[in-house]
Amino acid sequence: RLANARVSRRGREVAMSLGALPPVPRRPRPSCEAADRASVALGCVAVDQLTLVGLASDVALVRGPDGRSVILRAGDRVGAGAWRVAAFEDGALILADGEGEDAARRPLPLPGA
């Protein structure tokens, strides 16, 4: 039963051939209607409605329109459209909508910066 393996035996010799691995179940995407965690709630709002509250060299504090805040690190996803945290620069959090050099980049500046 190990990975759908087939085992056969001939005298003292045992042969095993592996079958296909069972599919990995995918976790369902969180529903925006039942957002009870801050990270889920911030994943359901437009990036225009997010406010950068604090910024350090490797983390950022972002607040949504309902007042919930979440700490973001490089690679985290935020906002409707699943923007990715790409970089932390002086006075701004840089978000990207894809991978690589061709990804659209969008700064989320600190208020007053």
N, C-alpha and C positions, 0 to 999 in steps of 0.2 A: 504493500500500500504506500510505500515511500515514493512520493512524486509519480504516482501511477506506474511504478516499476513492474517489470515482468521478470519473474525469477524462475529459472528452470534448473533441474538437477539431473546429472548423469553420473551415477556412481558417487565418487568423491569430489566431482567437479560441480561447482555451482556457477551458473551464468546469470547475470542480471543486465537488463536493458532498461534504460529510463524512458518513460513516456513524457508527454507534454506536462508542464507544470500547470496546476489549476490556476485559473485567472485570479488576480489579486482584486479583492473588492474595493471599489472606489468609495471614498467618503462623500456623501452628498454635500453639495455647496450649501452653506448656511443661508437660511431664509432671511431676507431683509425685514419681513413683517414681524418676525419673532426675535428681533435683535435684543438680547439681554446682556451680552458682553460688549464692552467698549470697542474692542477690535472689530467685532462683527458690525456694530453700528457705524463705525467710521468707514467700513468697507462698502457701505450702502449709500453714502452721500457723495455728492459731486465734490471734486477737489476744490472748486471755487468757494465752497462753504467751509473748508477747513482753515483753521488758524494755527500758525506755528507759535507756540507759547514759549518754548525754551529750546536751546541748541547747545550741544557740546561737540567734542571732536568725533564721537562715535554713536551718539544717541540724540534723538529729538523728541520733544513733547508736543503733541498735536491735539487740538481740541476741536470737536465737532459743533454743529449749531445747537445741539441740545445740552451743551456744557460738559459732556463726557470727554475725558482725555485718555490718551494712550501713549506709551513710550514706544518709539520706533527705532529699529536698528537697520543697518545696511541689508538690503535684500527683502525686507518686509514689504507687504502689499497693503495699500490703503486707497480709499476712494473708489467710487463707482468707475468701472473700467479697469480696476486692478492695477493702478500705478505702482511701480516698484521704487523703493528708496534706493537711489543710485549713489548719492554722495552728500557729504556735509561740507558746506563752504561757509565762509565768513558771512554771517547774517542771513543765510538761506539754506533750505533743505531742497536738494535737487531730486525730482521725481522723473522716472522714465517710463514710457509705455511699451517698451519692448526690450530686446537684448541687443548688444553690440553697438557699433558706432552709428548705425542708421536709426536707432531708437529716438523718438521724439522726447526731448528733455524739457522739463518745466520747473522753474524755481518756485518754491513756496517761501517767501521772505518773512522775516520777523517783522512785526508791526513797527513802523518808524525806522526801519533799516533801509 
